Amino acid sequence: MFFGLGFWNKRLVFEVFLKVEDRWELHALWDREEDAIEDSRRLLLAGKTLSVKVVRLRTLSNGVSSETVVYEQEVQPRKNRPVTISTPQGDVAICATVDDLFAVEARRTISQVMRDYLFRANICTSELLHSYSHMRKLQDAQGLVNAAMHRIAMAQANEAKVAPKQRIQLLDTLLSQAQAKARTMAADRAAYPVFKGEDLAALSDLILSRSSLEHHDYILTSLLTVWLFDFRSLAAKVEALTLLAQANVENGLIRQVDAILSDMLIFADVVQDLFALHPNLGTALMQMGDVVLRRKGAVESVANPTMRTMAALIIQGHMPHCQAALADRLLREINGDRPLDARAPENENALLDRLVKTLTGEDGTILGGERTRQSVEKRRLRQREQLLRAHGLHSVADNLRS
């Protein structure tokens, strides 16, 4: 049978659609069908949507195209589960004054403990602490607040060698002071123009003319959180903040944006979206390591436009808080149980070797030090266990941990 030239000069692309409010929206384009299907499954697992489909779009050189649905999946809505409170990991900030609550160490602790609540509310810790409406809404769930304070107080008491009751009382006082501060700012907000994403320097100068240097950062961040109200998702906020950071390098106000943006990076889903266009977790972590270690050429290898801009600012030394937040997420993933390549377990060992090499500096030190070395050894142990069990040597595998 003879086929015309137009048949052979065809282009295939695979479109991933997700359903939003009973309408199909284009999410991504892929060259390979298996990558598109994997991406659509990730959307379902992450709870981004309840329905996905992959459409094969075949376009001939003469412009004629045809569409075929090659994958479609729908899941049932998840039952609403109670908001969970997490235990803080690593160094725990010990606050003595209300101003300590706004420091990066305290915000990181709050983010860890309140991660589930913050993610559901589509806000970060900076937004929570600087917005009276967010704080008032949280106070309505008093049981949640008490549980969070108790969890933090226990960790602080162990660190400071004091009675937990003492820490709970102080935290309750500091939280009341923070809410009063946010309430005052909400009342004074009319004295400042509405920020619309442009000319942050002018807003900063206005704040200094009407207030003082001591209160500048709090007021400016408060006004930025009001601006963030207009964005419906964490991803949209990250994109907007990254562009704002890029526009405010020379005037130094990028440090304010860096602080808020780093709070957004506490969420695994946010970071995953920034590094999503990778065949597996291992290569995504390698790219993240190149950015964190500020390696030459790291920017060019980043596919996501927002992450590419952020990576450039990190490598230039302008965003130390985001750099630290990405490093923390990287070390958490290495310490976790997720395979480096879920679709090809046989690549696990090679990927781990490459990842260790990526995280090792020219002086031989590895990012994260002993914490990373222990995590790598845990992964190697799991690999040996899986290999032994695959050959039926279950008793030998059991003895590896004894």
Helices and strands as residue ranges (DSSP letters): H 5-8, E 10-20, E 23-30, H 33-45, E 51-60, E 65-74, G 98-102, H 104-113, H 115-121, H 125-130, H 132-140, H 142-160, H 164-188, G 189-191, H 200-210, H 213-228, H 234-246, H 254-264, H 268-274, H 281-292, H 305-315, H 320-335, G 345-347, H 348-359, H 370-390, H 394-399
